[in-house]
């Protein structure tokens, strides 16, 4: 057993640089594509219910534009009320997402899959005003993208987390194939490892989407 396990570890070590590259490269490529597809709007062009987007390092940030509140443009987002405070759903100035006088707005190609602007804002406000039942921020299960996409489409999943899970799965397929091939002692065993990885990914992705959706759906008393 030590032999196959050592081969698996050696193969895993060999693809570690690829895994690290994937962790950084996939988000960068994904966010670059989203930025390219985003609508660019000036402040006076923003509409209530717009899904605002900004990109920092390998992570993106998402928020819902609420409209003018007290004469200032406001957004509803996951944010920190203080340095040592946990992230929570808050109302903040929209200007924090402005770069060079321009806002990036997610462009949903299929408008039939999105809610009306008024419903988007109403849903965001319901999460904001439901602080006692509001879920804790979680990078994987309840992040800013979950909140914003959920308000717009009703789907509280986070594609950037799904892409991260997918990248890890693809990188692990080769070492797992080498391991199962050695363990079984047949070339046919090479296909068992990747198949097991893809099966685990299939289950994990659906479990992840379910957990992302239920966190904000159930806590906000929405139907699911």
N, C-alpha and C positions, 0 to 999 in steps of 0.2 A: 504493500500500500504506500510505503514511503516513496517508492520510485515514481508512480503516477502523480502523487501529491507534489513532489519536488519539481516534476516537469510542468505541472500547472502553475506553481509559484514562479518558476523561471519564465514561463510564457507571460504571466501576468506582469512581472517586472519588466519584461521586454516591451510590453505595450503601454506601460505606465506613461511614457512621454506622449503617446498618442492620446491616452485618456485625459491627461492634463491639457493637451492642445484642444481636445474636443470641449472640455469644460469651459474654456475661454473662447474658442473659435466659434462654436455653435451659437452662443448668445450674441456675439459680435455680428456674425452674419445675419442672424435673425433680426436683431435690432436695426441693423443697417437697412435691411429690406423693408422693415416697418416704417422707418424714417423716410425712406424713398417714396413709400406709398401714402404717407400721411398728407392730409390737407394742411396747407400753411395759411394761418389766419392772423390778421391783426386783432388787437383787443376789441375794437369796435365791430368786428365781423363775427365774434364768437356768439354762439347760440346756446340758450339754456339746454342742458342735456348733452352737450358735446363731451366726448371722451378724450380728455387731454393726455398727452404722452410726452415723457422726457426720458433721456437715456444717460445713465451715469455708469462709467466703467463697464462691467459685464451685466449689470442689472438695469432694468427699465422701471420707471415709476408711472403710475396711472392715477387719474383723478376724474371726477365728474364736475363739469362747469355748472354751477348752480344758477348763475346770473348775478345781477346787481343786488347787493344787500347793503343798505346804508350808503348807496352811491358808489360802492366799490365792487369789482368783480370778485366773486368768491368761488372756491372749489370745495368739494367734499372728498376727503381722502383719509387714508391711514397716515397718521403723523404722530410725532412725539410732542407732548405738551411741555416737556422739560428734559434736561440732559440725562437724568437718571430715572425718567418715567418710562413706562412701557408704551408702545405704540397703541393708539386708539383711533377710532373714527372721529374726525374733527372737521370744522369749517375753517379754512384759511384763505389768505389772499391769493388770487389766481396769478398774480405777478411773479410768484416764486417759480413758476414753470415757463416764464417768458424768456426767450433767448434772442437777443438782438431785435427786440420788438415784435417777435413772431412766436405764435403758439403752434404746436404740432397737434393735429386732431386726427384720431384714428378714423380711417375711411372704411366704413362697412359697405362692401360691394352690394350685398343682398339686403335691401332695406326692409324686405318682408320678414327678416329674422330679427329686426330690432324693434324695440318699443317706441311709442311716441315720445317726443321730447318732454312733454308734461309728465308722463309716467316715469321716465328715467329720473327726473328731478325728484318726483314724489317718492320713488323707491329709495333714492340716496338719502333724502331727508328722513325717511322712516328709520333707516339704519342709524343715522346721526342722533335721532331723538329717542332711540331705543337702547340707551347706554347700559341700563341694568342687565339687559339680555345680550348685549353685544359680545361676540366671541373675542378671545384674545388673538392678537396678531400672531400669525405663524407663517414663516417663510415658505413652507411647502403646502400648507392646507388652507390658509386664510390670509392672503396677502393683498396688496393694493390692486393687483390685476384682477383677482377674484372679485373684489368689490365693484370695480368699474365695469367689467364685462358683465357681471351679474345684473347690474342696474340697467345696462343697455339691452342685453339679449335674454336675460333670465338664466343664463348658463354661467355659474360661478366658478368655472374651472380656470386654471392658469396655464396657457400654452407654454410659457417659458419654463415652467417646472416640468411639464410633459416632455419638452425637447431635451432637458437635462437628463431625465430618466431614460429617454430613447438613446441618447449618446452613450451613456454608460453601458446600456444593453448591447449595442453594436460592438463596442470595444471588447466586451467580455466574451463575445461569441467565439473568437479564434482560440483563446486560451482554454475555454471550456471544451471545445472540439478536440484539441490536442490531448487534454486530460482524459476525456472519455474514450478516445481512440486507444490511448496507452492502457487504460484501465481494463478495457474489454479485450484488447489484443487483436483488434480487427480494424481494417480501414473504414468499415461501415460505422464504427463507433464514433468517427469524427463528426457525423451529422447529429448525433444524439445531444451533445453539449449545446450547440447553437439552437437546436429545436427546444431544449429545456429553457434556455435563456429567453427565447422569444415567447414561449408559453408563460413564463414568469412575468415578462414585461406586459403581456396581454392582461393578466390578472391584476398586476400592480397598477397599470394605468387606469383600469376601470374602478379599482378600489380608491385610487387617488382622486379621480373625478367625483366619485360618490362622496368622499369625505370633504372635498372642497365645496361641493354644492350644499351638503347638509349643514355645514357650519353656519352659513349665513341664512339659508332658507328657513331652517327650523327655529333658529334664534329670533328671526324676525317674523315668525308666524306666517310664512308664505307657504303656499301649497307646493308640494314636491312629489 
